[in-house]
Amino acid sequence: MTEENDGAVIVRLAGWRAVRDLALADPLLAFDAWNELWLGAAAAHDRFLSLQTSRSLGDKGWSIAWRIAPR
């Protein structure tokens, strides 16, 4: 799901399908490592973009959001 808010685009995910069937020792740390790839891709695309990530893993699964905006 995406939305626009104050000149920023917010991308939200409910779940992380890529690791759905994996037994990860530290799922939050694994997400942080995977997320660094997206941060690098955003920087390579436009070094003036700001990309902020929020993520949580609870009883109902993953809740992930990226806020993409110009600096």
Steps between C-alpha positions, in 0.01 A plus 500: 500500500626850423385844604618857462538724802667845519707448185615153604395158376437238763521133402348253748528123512315257721729199498839413356436225249867445413566343842158356575622139513847564644602442861710809566713523814430874527220611264534872581874495432439309176250766395745778582764337277248455215383858544854631452476374141195723446676796658792448262267467201323823593834681541620369164177613336497849652750604766268781607223264614432441865386147581379427852400152606277380779445132569359281771441130544220402732247225556317601181819499290697775334403863467739690273495856365741709297467877477663633184542877464736758357759628747 
